[in-house]
Amino acid sequence: MHETDSIAEARRSLEICNACRYCEGYCAVFPAMELKREFTAPDLGYLANLCHGCRGCYYACQYAPPHEFGINLPKAFAEIRTESYEHYAWPQPLARLFRRNGTVVSVAAALGVALVLVLTALLQDAGVLFGAHAGPGAFYRVIPFAAMVTVASATFLFALLALGMSVANFWRASGVPAAGGRPKALWQAVRDALTLRNLSGGGHGCNDRDGSFSGARRHLHHTMFYGFLLCFAATSVATVYDHVFGWIAPYALLSLPVVLGTLGGIGMVVGTVGLIWLKIVGDSEPVARRVLGGDYALLFLLLLVALTGLLLLALRATPAMGIALAVHLGFILALFLLLPYSKFVHGLYRFAALLRAAKERPAHE
C-alpha cells in the first residue's frame, strides 16, 4: 500500500497505543499491534482489516478527542480499509470504482434493473410479460432458462475470480509465511469470523451508538450474514433439484428451497434495516464520513435483493410476476457485478486478517 494521510495518522496513533496498551483486551487488533515496534503501510492495512469497528477503544481512550493527541483509530482504520480495497483490487483499472462507491452501486443497481426489464420487454410479448403463469417452468416462460443461467453464471464467476485475486494480493502483501504458525490457526480464524468474536468489545458488546455497551450490531450482522447464507443455500438446493432430479422451479411453498429462501430473505431484511438504523443514530465522531456512501449503498442493495425476492414469492402466481421477476434479477445482476468493488469485500479481507492474527498468536493463548 502507498503512504497516505490515513496511513500516517494510524501509524502515529498506534505508536501511542503501543506505549499505553490500555485496550489490549478489547479485540484482536491490540495483541497483533504489540508484536510490532514499527508499522509499514501493509502492516497498517492488515491491522485495519483486522479491526471490526466496535469503537470500544475510542470511548475507552484517554487520548481520544478533545485531547490534543486526538486518537481516533476506528475512523483512521475505516479509511485505510477502503484504501486497501482499492489498492489490492483486481483488475486494477476497475479499482477506481471504490472512490465513488455509493454512486457506483446506485447507478449499477438502476442500470441492472433497467437492462433486465428492457430486454425482457423486447424479447417477450406483452401477454407473456404481464400474464399469470403457474406450474413448473413458470419463471422461464417470462425469461428463458438459458438466458437466465448464462448471465448469472458469467457475472458470478467473474465476481469470484476478482474477489479471489484481490484477497490473494492482500495476503501476499501482508507477508505471512505460507507454512508455520499455530496448527489450529485456520479453525481459530473460522470460529472468530463466524461468531464475530471481535464485535464483543472485550466481552461487554460494541459501542453501537455511544459510550454504552450493546450487542445489537453483532446480532444484526449475524442476522444479515446467515440470512445471506440461507439464500445461497436455497439457490444451491434448487440447482440440485433442477439438474439432478429434474424438478423445475417454481417450487411449493413448503419445499426446502422456498423455506430456506424465505427465512434468508427475512433475515437479510431485518439485518440490513437494523444496521442502516444504527449508522443513522450512531455517534458520528468515530466514523469516517467519506466511506459511509459505500456502506449505505451495499446495505440498501442487499435490502432490495431480499425485498424483491420476497415480493416475487408473494406475486408469483399473479400477472405482476413477470415484472417482479425482472426487477429481482436486475438487482441480483447488479449485486454480482459489484461484489468485488463494494463493501462486500470486507468479509474476505477480514477473514484473511483473522487468519494471519491466529497464525502469529502465541501458542499458549
N, C-alpha and C positions, 0 to 999 in steps of 0.2 A: 504494500500500500504506500501511497505517496504522503508526504508531510502536508498536513492541513492545519487550520486553526483548531479544529476539533481534536486532532491528534495531539497538538501542543498543549491544549488545555487539559486533556485527560492525563497526559504524562505529568504535568505539574501537580494535578490533584492526587495522582497515585503516589507520587514521591512523598507527599504529606501523609497520605493514608498509610503508607508503609512504615512511617515513623510512629503513627498513632496506634493503629490496629485495634481500635475500639470495636469495629464492626466485623471482626474476623469470624464470628459465628453466625452471621446473618445469611450467607449464601455461599455458593462455590467460588465466587469471584475473589474474595479476600484471601482464602487459603492458597489459591492459584497465584495471586499477586505476590504473596510472601515468598514464593520460590524465586523471585527475581529481584534484582537490585537496579537494573536498567531496563527501559521499556522501548523496544523498537516499534515501528509502525505496525508490522504484522502481529507483534505481541499484543498491542492495544486493540487491534481488530479481533483477535481471539478473545480477549477479556470482555470486549464489548458484546460479542455474541454469546459469551457465557452468562452475561447479565440478563436476568429475566424482567428487569424493570419493576421490582417490587417496591422500590422507593424507601425501603426501611433505612438504608444508610443515610439518605438525605435528611430525614426527620430526626435521626439519632445524632447526626454530626454536629459537633460544637463549632465547626468551622464553616458551616453552610451559611448562605446569605441570611442576614445582612453582615455577617462577619467579613472582615477585609480580605480573608483568603478566598471567600466565595466558592467553596467546594460544592459542586453540583454534578456528581457522577451520573445519575440517571439521564440527565439532559445531554451531557457530553457523549455518553455511550450510545444513546439513541441516534445521534448524528453520525457517529463512527459506524454504527451498524449499516445505515443506509449507504454510506460511502463504500463500505466493504462489499455490499451487494453490487454496486456499480463497478467497482474495481475488478471483481472476480467473475463478472457475468460473461456468459458465452452465448453467441458470438459477440465480440466486443462492440461492433457497430450498433448493436441493439441496447448496449448498456445505458445509453443516454435516456432510455425510457424511464429510468428511475428518477430523473431530475424533476419531472413534472408528473409524478406517478398518479396523483388524483385525477388530473386532467386526462391522462392517457387511458386510465381504467374507465373513466366515464365515457370517453369517445369510443373506445373499443366495444364497450357494452352496447351503446346505442347502435353502432355500425353492425355488430353481430346480430342483434335483433332485426334491424332493418334488412340485412342481407338475406337472412333466412325467410323473412316474410315476403320480400320481393321475389326471390327465386321460387318460393312455393306458389305465389300468385301467378307467376309467369308460366310455370310448368304444369299447373293443375287447373282444371276448370273450376269456376266459382262453385258449382254444385258439389264438387269433391271437397274443396276447402271449407265450405260452410255447411256441409251436410253432416248428419248424425251417423256415426259409424260405430258398430259394436261387433264383438266377437273377435276371434283370433285374426291378427293382421290388420286391425282397425287403424293403428298408427301408420302402417306402411301404405295404406291407401291414400293418406294425405302426403306423406314424404316417403318416397321409395326406400326400401331397406338398404339397397346398395349405396345410395347417396348418403344416407344417414351414417352408415358404418364407415364408409370411405373417409368422409370429412372428419368424423370423430376420431378414428384411428390415426389419421395423419397428424392432426393437431396434438393429440395426446402423446404420441410417440416423439414428436418434436419437443414437446414440453419436458418429457422425461430425459431426453438427450441433453437439452440445455441445462436442466437442473443438475444432472449428474456431472456435466463438465464444470459447471460453476462451483459446485461443492468440492470437486476434485482440485480445482485451482486453489480454493481456500485452504484445503487440507495440506496441500504441498507447501503453501506459503507459511503455514503455521510451524513447520519444522519438526513435526512429531516423528520419531523413528518408526519405521514400519513394523519392527518387532520390539519386544521388550515391554516393560511396564507391568502393571498388576495383571495376573492371569484372568481375573474376573472383571476387568475393566469394561468390556463390552456389555456384560449383563448389568453392571452398575449404571452405565450410561443409558441403557434402555429403560431401566427402572426409574431413574431420575427424570427421563423425558416423559414417560407415560404417567407418572404420578405428579409431575410438576412440583417436585420437592422444593425447588428453589423459589417458588412463589409462596412459601410458608413464612418468609420474613424472619427466619430464626426460630420458627415454631409458633409464633403468635398470629401469623397471617400477614397479608400485604397492607400497605397504606394506600388503599384504593382511592380514597377521596381526600384524605387529610392525614393528620398525625395519628388518628385512631387506627387500630388493627381490624382487619376483616378478611374473611376467606372468600368473599364474593367473586373477586377476579379469578381466583384459582378455580372455583366451581364453574363459573361461566366459560372459562377456557376449556375445561373438561367437557362441558355440555356441548359446546360447538365442535370440538375436535372429535369426540366419539360419535356425535351426530353425523359428521362428515364421513367417518369410517363406516358407519351403518349404511349410508347412502352408497358408498363404494361397494360394500358387501352386497347390497341389493342388486347393483348392476352386475356384479360378478356372478351371483346366483342366477340372474336372468339370462346371462350368457350361457351358463351351463344348461339351463332349461332349453334354450333355443338350439344350441349346437350339439348337445349330447342327446337330449330326449326328444327334440323336435317339437317342443311346446312353444307356441308362438304367442308373443305379447299382443294385447294386454292380458294380465293375469287376474285371477279372482281377488277380491278384497282381502281375503284371509290367507292368501298364498304367501309364501316366505318372502319373495322379492317385494311385494306390496307392503307387508308388515314392516320389514326392515327399512324400506324407503320412507314410510310414513313416520316411524319413530325417529329416523335420522333427520328427516326434514323438520320435524318439530324441535328436535334438539338444536339444529342449526339456527332456527328462528329464535329460540329462547336465548341461546348463547350469543349470537350476533347483536340482538337488540339490547341485551344486558351490557355487553362490552361497549357498545356505542353510548349507552346511557352513562356508564362510568367515565368515559372520556369527556362527555359533556359537563358533568357535575364535578369532576375531579379538580384538584389544585393544579393550576397552570404553571407554577414555578418550576417543578422538576420535569417539565415536558419540553421537548424540542418542537417548537411550533412548525418549523419548516418540513417536518416529516409527517405531520398529522394528516395532510391531504391523502397520502398513500394509505395510511391506516384506515381512515374512514372509507376510502374508495373500495378497498378489498372487503371490508366488513359488509358494506352495502351490496356489493356484487354477490357475495356468498348468501346474504339475506334474500336477494332477488332470485337466485337459483333455487333456494329452498321454497320460497313462497310460490313461485311459478310451478314448481314440481307438485306441491300440494294442491294448487289450483287446477292443474291438469288432471290430477286424480279425481277431483270433485266434478270436473266438467267432461270427463272422457266419454260419456255416452250421450252428449248433447251436441247441437250444431256449433257450439263455441269451441269444441275440442281442437279443431284444426288450427285456429289462431293461438289457442293456449299452448299447443304443441310447438308451433313455430317460435313463439316468444321464449318458451322454456329452453329450446335447443339453441336459440340465439345467445342467451345468457351463458349457457354451458360452453358454446364455442368461444365466447369472449374470455371465460374463465380459463379454459385450456390454453389459449394463446398467450395469456398474461401470467400464467403460473410462474415462469422463470423470471419475470420482470416486475413482480409485485411483492408486497409484504409477505406473501405466502412462503417465500424462500427462507424466512427467518427460522422456521421449524427445522429445516435441514441444516442450516448453519449452526443453529443452537445445539443440535444433536452432535455435530462434529466437534464443537467446543466442549460439550459434556464428555465426549469420549476422550479427548485429549486430557481434560482435567482428571478423569478417572485413571488414565494411564500414568499420570505424573503423581497422583496422590500417594503418599507414603503407605506402605503395606499394612501398618499397624492401625490405620484409621478405619 
